[in-house]
């Protein structure tokens, strides 16, 4: 599919080419970044961050979030934010619509673009979101979830959860991305309840496939739907099991202290890019 279908309106051919080239320069920086996630599993890459960067650049979603809890070592989180900051700073002022904005949230950092924030209604959504004490429905809208708000538990759901059962009519839809030889990374996971939302999620999935044909033809995008996938080979889903690692008390304490520390909410994401790779439990493919 043509690149211009997934680019900011009014962009010149040269501008599109510059942004695409800039994005591709950062692909391997995220793809080769392995880490231990917040649950103590070894993850092969941060490719999901780069895919989401492509999606907000292409207006397929307005924003995404880098969450504190996804990374056992806070320095990995800060390194990722450092990469995103460097990416932002490498975009010239003449391409300002594509520059990134970082907005601190209790769960992490929301990443969006000047275009989405200032020229769409997201600026109003952010104001309403913070004024509402972080309403889940508004957060889902901000992050472009097709089934925003359907994660909320209904009173009738509680009797199932109290018995460790999944409520009927509540399904999980997850989209994963990878390249051959790397583990699959979740791009988005969304709870949904209606057939309309399910159709929106599949349409969203197809948009991601089209975008990645432009930015990385080697990308493999697959879906997991707890209600059952559509009868099409492209929806075949096989996930490799991540490898668990021995999380030391020191690692867990560092993680817990960072999550609970209000001072972590920084807006200046400067990171020591040399020392970060001295972390013993961070690895490359």
Helices and strands as residue ranges (DSSP letters): G 3-6, H 13-25, H 27-31, E 35-36, E 41-43, H 47-57, E 63-67, G 68-70, H 74-89, G 93-98, E 100-105, E 108-113, H 114-114, I 115-119, H 122-131, H 136-142, G 155-157, H 158-161, E 171-178, E 185-192, H 195-215, E 220-225, G 233-235, E 243-244, H 249-260, G 262-264, G 275-278
